[in-house]
Amino acid sequence: MMVEPAKRANEQTINMNKADKKWLTDHFGSQVAFDEPMYRHTTFGIGGPADALITVRTDDQVKDLVNWAQEKGYAYLILGAGSNLLVRDGGIRGIVLNLGNGFKSIDQRSEASPNGSVHVTAGAGVMVQQLARYALDQGLAGLNFALGIPGTVGGALRMNAGARDTCMADTTIAISFLKQNGEVVTLGKEQLCFSYRRFDLEQGSIILRGEFQLKRTDRETLQREAVRMQKKRRSSQPLAFPSAGSTFRNPAGGIYAAELIDRAGLKGLRKGGAEVSTKHANFILNKEHASASDVLVLIEQVRATVFERFEVNLEPEVMIVGRETGSKKSL
Ligand SMILES: Cc1cc2nc3c(=O)[nH]c(=O)nc-3n(C[C@H](O)[C@H](O)[C@H](O)COP(=O)(O)OP(=O)(O)OC[C@H]3O[C@@H](n4cnc5c(N)ncnc54)[C@H](O)[C@@H]3O)c2cc1C
């Protein structure tokens, strides 16, 4: 199962002490919240409290916080819009870092080149739908697929988010990161390693902004495509209940996870407040105050049944973070 600790090497089991809380308050003031329930920050509406959730506004603030966390031995997790996260009920011991103002701008870097391409830079905290809407309004092709994806640019790059045959990798030409050693680097397309719903990011690195190459095109045509794609999304996805989108990655070989789950007769399977959607079998919904453990039980049941029926091992696409209730382990 894919579980993403932000900082495996330095598993932290200590509580955050008063002096460290004071340091955070002195440096980040109202940008820090202690014991912050993560259900408020995930589209699933699920998740126990984080020791500290800090919204950072500048590259320097990110750098200072990461340096400090490393010195103190606190694990840290980067939170985008929380639309691909399942936070366990015991919450997150350590720091959750969110990119605020200062990471929310979109800039057009150049006018269209002779071949009609335009470079656009977006902060990692921009909602990817907002970037897609900007491109659409400007008549720039390449991001229409992202119109219905409820994540940030940082999260979408990290997940190489996509729909059908299009994904972030197709238009991304550079990404700037803060590395764990405090260095800010910008890597060009040829140095970026994307694959299906995945981007190989060095452990502990934080995406600060991305640069995209978009193609100037006829706005009306783009608009029609956008309407068609959004209509399709609304008709196929269960959007009336909280979820984290697709629960499992599609296995290799052109099969859809949703199809396997459906054929295994698992639509509507329920545990507590969580349910396998009857509309799109790869979505698990928070129907009624579901806990993370309800969702995890469903995930295991689905995996076991699909394996038993088709000998296919489904891997979660949703990132599972945090600790079980009562556990002393960190992320
Ligand atoms: C209704 C619904 C529909 C969806 N449809 C799609 C779809 O069509 N296609 C698709 O691909 N996904 C889809 N998703 C899933 C989700 O929206 C995407 O994976 C999205 O890209 C996650 O972005 P986020 O900002 O919410 O990331 P989060 O969920 O906050 O984080 C996801 C991961 O990225 C890491 N991360 C976030 N920001 C950064 C950063 N700046 N630097 C480093 N790491 C970072 C986090 O630590 C975590 O590991 C859907 C989700 C929902 C709820």
Ligand as a Chemical Component Dictionary entry (heavy atoms), coordinates in Angstrom:
data_LIG
# 
_chem_comp.id                   LIG 
_chem_comp.type                 NON-POLYMER 
_chem_comp.pdbx_formal_charge   0 
_chem_comp.three_letter_code    LIG 
# 
loop_
_chem_comp_atom.comp_id 
_chem_comp_atom.atom_id 
_chem_comp_atom.alt_atom_id 
_chem_comp_atom.type_symbol 
_chem_comp_atom.charge 
_chem_comp_atom.model_Cartn_x 
_chem_comp_atom.model_Cartn_y 
_chem_comp_atom.model_Cartn_z 
_chem_comp_atom.pdbx_ordinal 
LIG C1  C1  C 0 -13.815 14.906 -6.871  1  
LIG C2  C2  C 0 -12.364 14.635 -7.204  2  
LIG C3  C3  C 0 -11.994 14.452 -8.542  3  
LIG C4  C4  C 0 -10.653 14.196 -8.865  4  
LIG N1  N1  N 0 -10.328 14.012 -10.180 5  
LIG C5  C5  C 0 -9.041  13.759 -10.502 6  
LIG C6  C6  C 0 -8.671  13.567 -11.878 7  
LIG O1  O1  O 0 -9.472  13.658 -12.796 8  
LIG N2  N2  N 0 -7.368  13.301 -12.145 9  
LIG C7  C7  C 0 -6.418  13.220 -11.169 10 
LIG O2  O2  O 0 -5.245  12.974 -11.464 11 
LIG N3  N3  N 0 -6.750  13.389 -9.852  12 
LIG C8  C8  C 0 -8.021  13.670 -9.509  13 
LIG N4  N4  N 0 -8.346  13.845 -8.190  14 
LIG C9  C9  C 0 -7.319  13.695 -7.132  15 
LIG C10 C10 C 0 -6.593  15.008 -6.730  16 
LIG O3  O3  O 0 -7.411  16.138 -6.981  17 
LIG C11 C11 C 0 -5.271  15.168 -7.459  18 
LIG O4  O4  O 0 -4.383  14.111 -7.166  19 
LIG C12 C12 C 0 -4.589  16.500 -7.086  20 
LIG O5  O5  O 0 -3.541  16.713 -7.975  21 
LIG C13 C13 C 0 -4.049  16.541 -5.645  22 
LIG O6  O6  O 0 -3.631  17.879 -5.398  23 
LIG P1  P1  P 0 -3.702  18.486 -3.921  24 
LIG O7  O7  O 0 -3.184  19.869 -3.993  25 
LIG O8  O8  O 0 -5.054  18.322 -3.365  26 
LIG O9  O9  O 0 -2.646  17.568 -3.187  27 
LIG P2  P2  P 0 -2.786  16.938 -1.714  28 
LIG O10 O10 O 0 -3.892  15.951 -1.718  29 
LIG O11 O11 O 0 -2.812  17.983 -0.695  30 
LIG O12 O12 O 0 -1.403  16.164 -1.652  31 
LIG C14 C14 C 0 -1.148  15.058 -2.495  32 
LIG C15 C15 C 0 0.340   14.706 -2.396  33 
LIG O13 O13 O 0 1.115   15.755 -2.995  34 
LIG C16 C16 C 0 2.047   16.266 -2.028  35 
LIG N5  N5  N 0 2.170   17.696 -2.291  36 
LIG C17 C17 C 0 1.180   18.620 -2.367  37 
LIG N6  N6  N 0 1.689   19.835 -2.640  38 
LIG C18 C18 C 0 3.031   19.671 -2.730  39 
LIG C19 C19 C 0 4.116   20.563 -2.982  40 
LIG N7  N7  N 0 3.948   21.866 -3.183  41 
LIG N8  N8  N 0 5.380   20.036 -2.998  42 
LIG C20 C20 C 0 5.582   18.729 -2.776  43 
LIG N9  N9  N 0 4.597   17.836 -2.540  44 
LIG C21 C21 C 0 3.331   18.311 -2.517  45 
LIG C22 C22 C 0 1.438   15.950 -0.678  46 
LIG O14 O14 O 0 2.421   15.918 0.340   47 
LIG C23 C23 C 0 0.830   14.586 -0.963  48 
LIG O15 O15 O 0 1.818   13.600 -0.937  49 
LIG C24 C24 C 0 -9.678  14.111 -7.839  50 
LIG C25 C25 C 0 -10.057 14.319 -6.497  51 
LIG C26 C26 C 0 -11.382 14.578 -6.189  52 
LIG C27 C27 C 0 -11.755 14.812 -4.746  53 
# 
loop_
_chem_comp_bond.comp_id 
_chem_comp_bond.atom_id_1 
_chem_comp_bond.atom_id_2 
_chem_comp_bond.value_order 
_chem_comp_bond.pdbx_ordinal 
LIG C1  C2  SING 1  
LIG C2  C3  SING 2  
LIG C2  C26 DOUB 3  
LIG C3  C4  DOUB 4  
LIG C4  N1  SING 5  
LIG C4  C24 SING 6  
LIG N1  C5  DOUB 7  
LIG C5  C6  SING 8  
LIG C5  C8  SING 9  
LIG C6  O1  DOUB 10 
LIG C6  N2  SING 11 
LIG N2  C7  SING 12 
LIG C7  O2  DOUB 13 
LIG C7  N3  SING 14 
LIG N3  C8  DOUB 15 
LIG C8  N4  SING 16 
LIG N4  C9  SING 17 
LIG N4  C24 SING 18 
LIG C9  C10 SING 19 
LIG C10 O3  SING 20 
LIG C10 C11 SING 21 
LIG C11 O4  SING 22 
LIG C11 C12 SING 23 
LIG C12 O5  SING 24 
LIG C12 C13 SING 25 
LIG C13 O6  SING 26 
LIG O6  P1  SING 27 
LIG P1  O7  DOUB 28 
LIG P1  O8  SING 29 
LIG P1  O9  SING 30 
LIG O9  P2  SING 31 
LIG P2  O10 DOUB 32 
LIG P2  O11 SING 33 
LIG P2  O12 SING 34 
LIG O12 C14 SING 35 
LIG C14 C15 SING 36 
LIG C15 O13 SING 37 
LIG C15 C23 SING 38 
LIG O13 C16 SING 39 
LIG C16 N5  SING 40 
LIG C16 C22 SING 41 
LIG N5  C17 SING 42 
LIG N5  C21 SING 43 
LIG C17 N6  DOUB 44 
LIG N6  C18 SING 45 
LIG C18 C19 SING 46 
LIG C18 C21 DOUB 47 
LIG C19 N7  SING 48 
LIG C19 N8  DOUB 49 
LIG N8  C20 SING 50 
LIG C20 N9  DOUB 51 
LIG N9  C21 SING 52 
LIG C22 O14 SING 53 
LIG C22 C23 SING 54 
LIG C23 O15 SING 55 
LIG C24 C25 DOUB 56 
LIG C25 C26 SING 57 
LIG C26 C27 SING 58 
# 
